[in-house]
């Protein structure tokens, strides 16, 4: 490896995942400040909620990387969770850098890009434990364990030092698929000397260890034979180990497995493409399930987080075309509640309970789920192996990152910085410090278009949703005289027996006519002035009537 030049710097830039769980996008830069080369690690998404009506997918604002796209040497994907690969269809066309991933992840990335009609991308498969040479960066893939196949930590070597980027991980002594954590590689890295470790913070408040997937397999194997009728297991489709555990437990209980949900089918296909799930029985299609006795199937279903269009929500509401659950049937929630999804999950569980379905959650049966992220005991172990000079917590809300800094200092790490998205941290030379901030934030995928988080369309949609809409149509002659009755209609505005909505609209129509009459001839001829005057009058009156200011849409017909 070449020696560093006098003005070379090694910097770290998080653009997503620092201050939030999900939407991971990180970058490493090397070189002088005016001529850096970059590698990007992960390009993830997060998902919309009740505050973003009509927006399902949110991606990081990567305009800084877009402006420096010519200097991006590659995009390295640590694993195939959506919060690490889901942003590629939206941001890759702006970056156009080659993508590097291990086989399972590459399968899903390729499928995702092609499904969005994206072509011309260069996707390179890297073998587990493989090495990449990208300009001044030499990157070794280090096998870790997580809740998806092929999770990789990255040993990023540069002339100014080595960075360990953990990605998502845990220490699972008995993973049911894949290899155990490559402790030898981590110890060897620590002996070599780790300048900085950029590390997962999700479970920093959880003491001890999170447990092994083998424990879940044993718990499911004990639980399933005690259940009668139909049984469904709700879990993340990406958790192939959980799928494998459920299959083995079902087979031990004399049941076959029916996959329900497109992502279940997609993930099992990806797993089989790399040699996983190869010795399990043939899966039953959901349209075939009705031909089997209730006690001979286990349904593996998507939607454990309450997603409204997922299989479990449709089963709960009785709208799934092939699968129905009722009295005496059971649903096992083999996943944790992601913060923010509590209301949606509760709604699904209530709908299932209304149908007489027996609900089994981690609270009732603690062994049916383990996290894929490290608790404090595992974090301590990783720090003992790596022994970094600098701790950079990522993948967590602000409170997680700050607690991780406290833990790192307790473990005698000399320096620790909890970054915000957009902050450039110089790792070397000299002490680690924040040296700059670049544009950052969120972009919403709204109607297939990337828009700023505070875009006008979403603001109008939220305003209309909260305040309602008034639609005013009037016809004027060439002199601006009203030639027909004013037509006024409402969306989302209330009425009752004491004050019917029609009466309120009649009063508002009279107000609009009176407002028009008071305007001078020039204002009547100017559509903008006319619409502004009518809008102000109707909003002010609506404030008195409904205590809200609706969106007012005015259509002026000139006849």
TAFENGI-V797034 format. One record per backbone hydrogen bond with DSSP energy under -0.5 kcal/mol. CO is the residue of the C=O (numbers start at 1). NH is the residue of the N-H. E is the energy in kcal/mol with one decimal. If there is no record, write none. Layout:
co-><CO & CO>
nh-><NH & NH>
e-><E & E>
//
This chain:
co-><5 & 9 & 9 & 10 & 10 & 11 & 12 & 13 & 14 & 16 & 17 & 17 & 17 & 18 & 19 & 20 & 20 & 24 & 25 & 25 & 26 & 27 & 28 & 29 & 30 & 31 & 32 & 37 & 38 & 38 & 39 & 40 & 40 & 41 & 42 & 43 & 43 & 44 & 45 & 46 & 49 & 52 & 54 & 56 & 57 & 58 & 59 & 60 & 62 & 63 & 64 & 66 & 68 & 69 & 71 & 71 & 74 & 74 & 75 & 75 & 76 & 76 & 78 & 81 & 81 & 82 & 82 & 83 & 84 & 85 & 87 & 87 & 88 & 91 & 91 & 92 & 92 & 98 & 99 & 100 & 101 & 102 & 103 & 104 & 105 & 106 & 107 & 108 & 109 & 110 & 111 & 112 & 113 & 114 & 121 & 122 & 122 & 123 & 124 & 127 & 130 & 132 & 132 & 133 & 134 & 136 & 137 & 137 & 138 & 138 & 139 & 140 & 140 & 141 & 142 & 143 & 145 & 151 & 153 & 154 & 154 & 155 & 155 & 156 & 157 & 158 & 161 & 162 & 162 & 163 & 163 & 164 & 164 & 165 & 167 & 169 & 170 & 170 & 171 & 172 & 174 & 181 & 182 & 183 & 184 & 185 & 186 & 187 & 188 & 189 & 193 & 194 & 195 & 196 & 197 & 197 & 198 & 199 & 201 & 203 & 205 & 206 & 208 & 208 & 212 & 212 & 213 & 214 & 215 & 216 & 217 & 218 & 219 & 220 & 221 & 223 & 224 & 230 & 231 & 232 & 232 & 233 & 233 & 234 & 236 & 238 & 239 & 239 & 240 & 241 & 242 & 243 & 244 & 245 & 246 & 247 & 248 & 249 & 250 & 251 & 256 & 257 & 257 & 258 & 260 & 261 & 261 & 262 & 263 & 264 & 265 & 266 & 267 & 268 & 269 & 270 & 271 & 271 & 272 & 275 & 277 & 284 & 285 & 285 & 286 & 288 & 289 & 293 & 294 & 296 & 297 & 298 & 298 & 299 & 299 & 300 & 301 & 302 & 303 & 307 & 310 & 311 & 312 & 313 & 314 & 314 & 315 & 326 & 329 & 330 & 331 & 331 & 332 & 332 & 333 & 336 & 338 & 341 & 342 & 343 & 344 & 345 & 346 & 347 & 348 & 349 & 350 & 351 & 352 & 352 & 353 & 356 & 357 & 358 & 360 & 361 & 361 & 365 & 366 & 374 & 375 & 376 & 377 & 378 & 379 & 380 & 381 & 382 & 383 & 386 & 389 & 390 & 390 & 391 & 392 & 393 & 394 & 395 & 396 & 396 & 397 & 397 & 398 & 399 & 400 & 401 & 402 & 403 & 404 & 405 & 406 & 407 & 408 & 409 & 415 & 417 & 417 & 420 & 422 & 423 & 423 & 424 & 424 & 424 & 425 & 425 & 426 & 428 & 433 & 433 & 436 & 441 & 442 & 443 & 444 & 444 & 445 & 445 & 445 & 446 & 449 & 449 & 451 & 452 & 455 & 456 & 457 & 458 & 459 & 460 & 461 & 462 & 463 & 464 & 468 & 469 & 470 & 470 & 471 & 472 & 473 & 474 & 475 & 475 & 476 & 477 & 481 & 486 & 487 & 489 & 491 & 499 & 500 & 501 & 502 & 503 & 504 & 505 & 506 & 507 & 508 & 509 & 510 & 511 & 512 & 513 & 514 & 515 & 516 & 520 & 521 & 522 & 523 & 525 & 526 & 527 & 528 & 529 & 530 & 531 & 532 & 533 & 534 & 535 & 536 & 537 & 538 & 539 & 540 & 541 & 542 & 542 & 542 & 543 & 548 & 551 & 551 & 552 & 553 & 554 & 555 & 555 & 556 & 557 & 557>
nh-><8 & 11 & 31 & 427 & 428 & 29 & 425 & 27 & 422 & 25 & 19 & 395 & 396 & 421 & 398 & 22 & 396 & 44 & 15 & 16 & 41 & 13 & 39 & 11 & 37 & 9 & 35 & 30 & 73 & 74 & 28 & 42 & 76 & 26 & 26 & 87 & 88 & 60 & 23 & 58 & 52 & 55 & 56 & 48 & 445 & 46 & 443 & 62 & 66 & 67 & 68 & 69 & 71 & 72 & 38 & 73 & 40 & 76 & 77 & 100 & 42 & 78 & 152 & 84 & 85 & 45 & 86 & 24 & 43 & 88 & 90 & 91 & 92 & 94 & 95 & 95 & 96 & 75 & 124 & 77 & 126 & 106 & 107 & 108 & 109 & 110 & 111 & 112 & 113 & 114 & 115 & 116 & 118 & 117 & 123 & 99 & 124 & 125 & 101 & 130 & 141 & 134 & 139 & 135 & 137 & 138 & 134 & 139 & 140 & 157 & 132 & 142 & 155 & 143 & 153 & 182 & 170 & 144 & 142 & 156 & 165 & 140 & 157 & 163 & 138 & 161 & 158 & 195 & 196 & 156 & 165 & 166 & 198 & 154 & 200 & 374 & 145 & 172 & 173 & 175 & 214 & 183 & 186 & 187 & 188 & 189 & 190 & 191 & 192 & 193 & 195 & 389 & 390 & 164 & 199 & 392 & 166 & 394 & 204 & 206 & 207 & 376 & 377 & 378 & 215 & 216 & 217 & 218 & 219 & 220 & 221 & 222 & 223 & 224 & 225 & 226 & 227 & 330 & 299 & 234 & 332 & 235 & 301 & 334 & 239 & 240 & 242 & 243 & 244 & 245 & 246 & 247 & 248 & 249 & 250 & 251 & 252 & 253 & 255 & 254 & 298 & 259 & 284 & 300 & 302 & 264 & 265 & 266 & 267 & 268 & 269 & 270 & 271 & 272 & 273 & 274 & 274 & 276 & 275 & 278 & 280 & 259 & 288 & 289 & 289 & 291 & 292 & 296 & 297 & 256 & 231 & 258 & 300 & 233 & 301 & 260 & 235 & 312 & 306 & 310 & 314 & 315 & 316 & 317 & 319 & 320 & 318 & 329 & 358 & 232 & 333 & 360 & 234 & 334 & 335 & 338 & 341 & 345 & 346 & 347 & 348 & 349 & 350 & 351 & 352 & 353 & 354 & 355 & 355 & 357 & 356 & 328 & 359 & 331 & 333 & 364 & 365 & 368 & 369 & 203 & 379 & 380 & 381 & 382 & 383 & 384 & 385 & 386 & 387 & 194 & 415 & 197 & 392 & 417 & 199 & 419 & 201 & 201 & 19 & 20 & 400 & 401 & 402 & 403 & 404 & 405 & 406 & 407 & 408 & 409 & 410 & 411 & 413 & 412 & 391 & 393 & 419 & 423 & 438 & 14 & 425 & 426 & 435 & 436 & 12 & 427 & 433 & 10 & 426 & 435 & 424 & 61 & 453 & 59 & 446 & 451 & 56 & 57 & 447 & 449 & 446 & 451 & 444 & 455 & 459 & 460 & 461 & 462 & 463 & 464 & 465 & 466 & 467 & 468 & 551 & 491 & 472 & 553 & 489 & 555 & 487 & 557 & 483 & 484 & 559 & 480 & 477 & 488 & 473 & 471 & 469 & 496 & 504 & 505 & 506 & 507 & 508 & 509 & 510 & 511 & 512 & 513 & 514 & 515 & 516 & 517 & 518 & 519 & 519 & 524 & 525 & 526 & 526 & 527 & 530 & 531 & 532 & 533 & 534 & 535 & 536 & 537 & 538 & 539 & 540 & 541 & 542 & 543 & 544 & 545 & 546 & 547 & 548 & 547 & 550 & 470 & 553 & 554 & 472 & 556 & 474 & 557 & 558 & 476 & 559>
e-><-1.5 & -0.5 & -2.0 & -2.9 & -1.4 & -2.1 & -2.9 & -2.0 & -3.9 & -1.9 & -0.8 & -0.8 & -1.4 & -0.9 & -0.5 & -0.8 & -1.0 & -2.6 & -3.3 & -1.4 & -3.4 & -3.1 & -2.1 & -2.7 & -2.8 & -1.2 & -2.4 & -2.5 & -3.3 & -0.6 & -2.6 & -0.6 & -3.4 & -1.9 & -0.5 & -2.0 & -0.7 & -0.7 & -1.7 & -2.5 & -2.0 & -2.4 & -0.6 & -1.6 & -2.7 & -2.3 & -3.2 & -0.9 & -2.5 & -2.6 & -1.0 & -1.3 & -1.9 & -1.6 & -2.8 & -0.6 & -2.6 & -0.5 & -0.5 & -2.9 & -2.1 & -0.5 & -1.3 & -2.3 & -1.7 & -1.1 & -2.3 & -2.2 & -2.9 & -1.9 & -0.8 & -2.7 & -2.5 & -1.3 & -1.2 & -0.9 & -3.7 & -3.0 & -3.3 & -2.6 & -2.5 & -2.9 & -2.3 & -1.6 & -2.6 & -2.8 & -2.1 & -2.5 & -2.6 & -2.4 & -2.4 & -1.0 & -2.5 & -1.9 & -0.7 & -3.2 & -0.5 & -0.5 & -2.1 & -2.6 & -2.9 & -0.5 & -2.6 & -0.5 & -2.5 & -0.5 & -3.1 & -0.5 & -0.5 & -3.3 & -2.8 & -0.5 & -2.5 & -0.5 & -3.0 & -2.8 & -1.8 & -2.2 & -3.1 & -0.8 & -3.0 & -2.3 & -0.8 & -2.6 & -2.2 & -1.6 & -1.5 & -2.0 & -1.4 & -3.3 & -0.7 & -0.7 & -2.4 & -3.2 & -0.6 & -0.9 & -0.9 & -0.7 & -0.6 & -0.7 & -0.6 & -2.1 & -1.7 & -2.9 & -2.5 & -2.1 & -2.4 & -2.4 & -2.0 & -1.9 & -0.6 & -1.6 & -1.2 & -2.6 & -0.7 & -2.9 & -2.5 & -2.8 & -1.8 & -2.0 & -0.6 & -3.2 & -2.0 & -0.8 & -0.8 & -1.0 & -2.1 & -2.0 & -2.2 & -2.9 & -2.3 & -1.7 & -2.1 & -2.6 & -0.6 & -1.8 & -1.8 & -2.7 & -2.9 & -0.5 & -3.4 & -0.6 & -2.3 & -2.1 & -1.6 & -2.0 & -0.6 & -2.0 & -2.8 & -2.6 & -2.6 & -2.5 & -2.4 & -2.4 & -2.8 & -2.7 & -2.0 & -1.2 & -2.9 & -1.3 & -2.5 & -0.5 & -2.8 & -2.8 & -1.4 & -0.5 & -1.5 & -2.5 & -2.6 & -2.1 & -1.8 & -2.1 & -2.6 & -2.5 & -1.6 & -0.7 & -1.0 & -2.7 & -1.5 & -0.5 & -0.8 & -1.2 & -1.7 & -0.7 & -0.5 & -1.9 & -2.1 & -2.0 & -0.8 & -2.6 & -0.6 & -2.6 & -0.6 & -3.2 & -0.7 & -2.8 & -1.5 & -2.2 & -1.9 & -1.4 & -1.7 & -2.3 & -2.5 & -1.9 & -2.5 & -1.2 & -0.8 & -2.2 & -3.2 & -2.1 & -0.6 & -2.5 & -3.3 & -1.1 & -1.0 & -0.7 & -2.5 & -2.7 & -2.6 & -2.1 & -1.9 & -2.7 & -2.6 & -2.1 & -2.3 & -2.6 & -2.3 & -0.8 & -0.8 & -2.2 & -1.9 & -1.4 & -0.5 & -2.6 & -3.1 & -0.5 & -2.3 & -2.1 & -0.9 & -0.6 & -2.3 & -2.6 & -1.7 & -2.4 & -2.3 & -2.0 & -2.0 & -2.9 & -2.5 & -0.5 & -1.6 & -2.4 & -0.5 & -2.4 & -1.6 & -0.6 & -0.9 & -1.1 & -2.5 & -1.0 & -0.5 & -2.2 & -2.4 & -2.0 & -2.3 & -1.9 & -1.8 & -2.3 & -2.7 & -2.3 & -2.1 & -1.6 & -2.4 & -1.6 & -2.4 & -0.5 & -0.8 & -2.0 & -2.8 & -0.7 & -0.6 & -0.6 & -2.6 & -1.1 & -2.5 & -0.7 & -1.5 & -2.8 & -2.9 & -0.5 & -2.7 & -2.1 & -1.3 & -2.8 & -1.1 & -2.6 & -0.6 & -0.6 & -0.6 & -1.0 & -3.0 & -0.5 & -2.9 & -2.0 & -2.2 & -2.7 & -2.1 & -2.8 & -2.6 & -2.9 & -2.4 & -2.2 & -2.4 & -2.6 & -2.4 & -2.6 & -0.6 & -3.0 & -2.4 & -3.3 & -2.6 & -2.8 & -2.4 & -0.6 & -3.0 & -2.0 & -2.4 & -0.6 & -2.8 & -3.1 & -2.7 & -1.5 & -1.6 & -2.4 & -2.2 & -2.3 & -2.2 & -2.5 & -2.2 & -2.1 & -2.5 & -2.3 & -2.3 & -2.6 & -2.4 & -2.0 & -1.4 & -0.7 & -0.8 & -1.9 & -1.2 & -0.7 & -0.7 & -0.7 & -2.5 & -2.8 & -2.4 & -2.3 & -2.3 & -2.6 & -2.5 & -2.0 & -2.5 & -2.5 & -2.2 & -2.0 & -2.5 & -2.0 & -1.2 & -2.1 & -3.2 & -0.8 & -0.8 & -1.0 & -0.7 & -3.2 & -0.6 & -0.6 & -3.1 & -0.5 & -2.2 & -0.6 & -0.5 & -3.1 & -0.6>
//
